[in-house]
Structures are given as C-alpha cells and as structure tokens.
Amino acid sequence: MKRIEIKGIDIYPFKSSEELIGFVEEHRGILVAINAEKILNATEQTRGIINRNIGYCDGVGAVMALKKKGCKEVVKIPGCELWLKIIEAWYEKGKSFYLVGAQPEVIELTVEKLHEEYSGINIVGYRDGYIRSEIEKKALLDDIAEKKPDVVFVAMGSPKQELLMEEMQQAHSAVYQGLGGSFDVFVGNVE
C-alpha cells in the first residue's frame, strides 16, 4: 500500500479498520493516529516518528486532506475504537497483548474489564504509564523482549508514547498502538 504525503507527513489511506488490521498483521509496526493538529503542528521529531511508522487517519482533517489528494475511499479510524477492534479480531486466534499506560488503578481496571469482555484473552503483561527512571524503562523493555507479545498498547500521550514504542520495537518486533487516554475512556473515567 502506498503512503500519501501531506505537509511532509506520510499517511496510509486505509479504506476501513479491517484493511488496517489486515495490513498490520502482515507488516508489524507502530500505528500512529494522524489528525489535523498533528499535521499542522508537526515538528521534525514528530514527522520522523510518523514517517518511520504506520500513520493512519484518526481525524476528519486528515481524511479531507487525503481526499483532496485523490484518495476518495479513505476513512477516519478512531484510535480509541481501533485497539478494541484489534483485540476482537485477534484474541480468539491466540494473539497475546501487553498494555502500558494510565494511572495504576486505571490500568488494573482496564485489564480486569478486558478479561470480562474477552473471555480467554491472553494479556501477558501490563503496567501503569508512570515510568520514573531509566531502570524502570529498561525493566519494561526487558519484560516485553522476554514475553514477546503480538500487540502492545501504550496509553501515554504523544509524542511520549511513540518515542517509547520505538524503543520497545527495537527490543521486540510487534504491532504497537499509541492510545492517549483510551484506557480512561474504556473504564468510564472520561468520555
């Protein structure tokens, strides 16, 4: 699939969340949600992160920009819904998941709720998003390298989560998705 460049940012013009999920099943990598704000406020660092990874439309502005470039069938794929679609598509296939982010009580509730809603889900590890030292970060990277999850969800906000996911990807090749505040939404803390 060919990426389309908008203001120095390369974006994949996925036609559905199913197409995106099929693509990342074949091409492991880091999913980066793109909206108008990320396009307009991109720095050299954030452009680099997006262009090294799999940028997808998570906002109407990104969709409109791609449609102007001729991608008539591109759709908005909300990241706060995509991660659950990935779980739905893969958990019964035996894929394994690792979750990082949010406050300790939120990540605990998230894991509990996932076990309730997806019977038999294989969550091989999780931790909150408060990594306070290089020692804690190394422990996380080592844990991911050891447990080798198929999918890692990181809910810490941009660009912090993308930078961490790039380090994780070096420790272990998997599908990674940045989720911002999605765990808080999932457990009902915020709308």
C-alpha positions, 0 to 999 in steps of 0.5 A, spaced: 500 500 500 502 506 498 503 512 503 500 519 501 504 525 503 501 531 506 505 537 509 511 532 509 507 527 513 506 520 510 499 517 511 496 510 509 489 511 506 486 505 509 479 504 506 476 501 513 479 498 520 479 491 517 484 493 511 488 496 517 488 490 521 489 486 515 495 490 513 498 490 520 498 483 521 502 482 515 507 488 516 508 489 524 509 496 526 507 502 530 500 505 528 500 512 529 493 516 529 494 522 524 489 528 525 489 535 523 493 538 529 498 533 528 499 535 521 499 542 522 503 542 528 508 537 526 515 538 528 521 534 525 521 529 531 514 528 530 514 527 522 520 522 523 516 518 528 510 518 523 514 517 517 518 511 520 511 508 522 504 506 520 500 513 520 493 512 519 487 517 519 484 518 526 481 525 524 476 528 519 482 533 517 486 528 515 481 524 511 479 531 507 486 532 506 487 525 503 481 526 499 483 532 496 489 528 494 485 523 490 484 518 495 476 518 495 475 511 499 479 513 505 476 513 512 477 516 519 479 510 524 478 512 531 484 510 535 480 509 541 475 504 537 481 501 533 485 497 539 478 494 541 477 492 534 484 489 534 483 485 540 476 482 537 479 480 531 485 477 534 484 474 541 480 468 539 486 466 534 491 466 540 494 473 539 497 475 546 497 483 548 501 487 553 498 494 555 502 500 558 499 506 560 494 510 565 494 511 572 495 504 576 488 503 578 486 505 571 490 500 568 488 494 573 481 496 571 482 496 564 485 489 564 480 486 569 474 489 564 478 486 558 478 479 561 470 480 562 469 482 555 474 477 552 473 471 555 480 467 554 484 473 552 491 472 553 494 479 556 501 477 558 503 483 561 501 490 563 503 496 567 501 503 569 504 509 564 508 512 570 515 510 568 520 514 573 527 512 571 531 509 566 531 502 570 524 502 570 524 503 562 529 498 561 525 493 566 519 494 561 523 493 555 526 487 558 519 484 560 516 485 553 523 482 549 522 476 554 514 475 553 514 477 546 507 479 545 503 480 538 500 487 540 502 492 545 498 498 547 501 504 550 496 509 553 501 515 554 500 521 550 504 523 544 509 524 542 511 520 549 508 514 547 511 513 540 518 515 542 517 509 547 514 504 542 520 505 538 524 503 543 520 497 545 520 495 537 527 495 537 527 490 543 521 486 540 518 486 533 510 487 534 504 491 532 504 497 537 498 502 538 499 509 541 492 510 545 492 517 549 487 516 554 483 510 551 484 506 557 480 512 561 475 512 556 474 504 556 473 504 564 468 510 564 473 515 567 472 520 561 468 520 555 
